[in-house]
Amino acid sequence: MKKIIILFVFLFLSGTVTFAQEGIGLGVILGEPTGVSFKTFVGDRSAVDAAAAWSFSGNASFQFHADYLISPFDMPKPPEIRSTVAFYYGIGGRLKLRESDGRSSRNDDDDILGIRFPAGFSHILRSAPVEFFAEIVPILDIVPDTDADLNAAIGARYYFK
């Protein structure tokens, strides 16, 4: 089951690249989790982002997540300033692969599958293809048990055309 889910995540990510309009962003995400971040635009106000990252809360674990993001409006700005700051929200999923320490109960070693609800701000520099972002992500874990979690992170990406 774990191999099927990982294969699905990689196929999903590779399929999004063909829809990129603004290039592919690759960078880092720092916080909970911490790792490598990817983003590509699939419309004027929508994007797909993903990460392969390490989670340090509770048991050490490796996390894959992918989100569909929507920027519903441009931020208010004076007409002479062309800002690139945008609010976004979305929905996605995560797979958290937990590391067994041999001392934990069975439930502490189970892998976790959850639904993500990210919201944040991003800023793409006008002088360079670099994006900075900050987000908070409530999560509803559904496998192996129903539980709530919260991720928060900051990060940066460089866009390749």
ChimeraX attribute file (.defattr): number of C-alpha atoms within 10 A of each C-alpha:
attribute: neighborCount
match mode: 1-to-1
recipient: residues
	/A:1	6
	/A:2	10
	/A:3	8
	/A:4	8
	/A:5	12
	/A:6	13
	/A:7	12
	/A:8	12
	/A:9	19
	/A:10	11
	/A:11	11
	/A:12	13
	/A:13	19
	/A:14	10
	/A:15	11
	/A:16	17
	/A:17	16
	/A:18	11
	/A:19	14
	/A:20	18
	/A:21	14
	/A:22	17
	/A:23	18
	/A:24	18
	/A:25	21
	/A:26	21
	/A:27	18
	/A:28	19
	/A:29	24
	/A:30	17
	/A:31	17
	/A:32	19
	/A:33	23
	/A:34	21
	/A:35	19
	/A:36	19
	/A:37	21
	/A:38	21
	/A:39	27
	/A:40	23
	/A:41	22
	/A:42	20
	/A:43	13
	/A:44	10
	/A:45	14
	/A:46	16
	/A:47	22
	/A:48	23
	/A:49	20
	/A:50	22
	/A:51	23
	/A:52	21
	/A:53	22
	/A:54	21
	/A:55	20
	/A:56	13
	/A:57	10
	/A:58	8
	/A:59	15
	/A:60	16
	/A:61	20
	/A:62	19
	/A:63	22
	/A:64	21
	/A:65	21
	/A:66	23
	/A:67	21
	/A:68	21
	/A:69	24
	/A:70	21
	/A:71	19
	/A:72	12
	/A:73	10
	/A:74	13
	/A:75	11
	/A:76	9
	/A:77	11
	/A:78	7
	/A:79	7
	/A:80	6
	/A:81	7
	/A:82	9
	/A:83	16
	/A:84	14
	/A:85	18
	/A:86	19
	/A:87	19
	/A:88	21
	/A:89	19
	/A:90	18
	/A:91	17
	/A:92	19
	/A:93	20
	/A:94	22
	/A:95	23
	/A:96	22
	/A:97	20
	/A:98	19
	/A:99	14
	/A:100	16
	/A:101	11
	/A:102	8
	/A:103	8
	/A:104	10
	/A:105	10
	/A:106	9
	/A:107	10
	/A:108	15
	/A:109	18
	/A:110	16
	/A:111	18
	/A:112	21
	/A:113	23
	/A:114	21
	/A:115	21
	/A:116	24
	/A:117	19
	/A:118	21
	/A:119	19
	/A:120	19
	/A:121	16
	/A:122	19
	/A:123	16
	/A:124	19
	/A:125	13
	/A:126	11
	/A:127	6
	/A:128	9
	/A:129	15
	/A:130	17
	/A:131	20
	/A:132	18
	/A:133	18
	/A:134	18
	/A:135	18
	/A:136	18
	/A:137	21
	/A:138	15
	/A:139	21
	/A:140	19
	/A:141	20
	/A:142	13
	/A:143	13
	/A:144	12
	/A:145	13
	/A:146	11
	/A:147	12
	/A:148	12
	/A:149	12
	/A:150	13
	/A:151	17
	/A:152	18
	/A:153	17
	/A:154	19
	/A:155	19
	/A:156	21
	/A:157	21
	/A:158	19
	/A:159	18
	/A:160	11
	/A:161	10
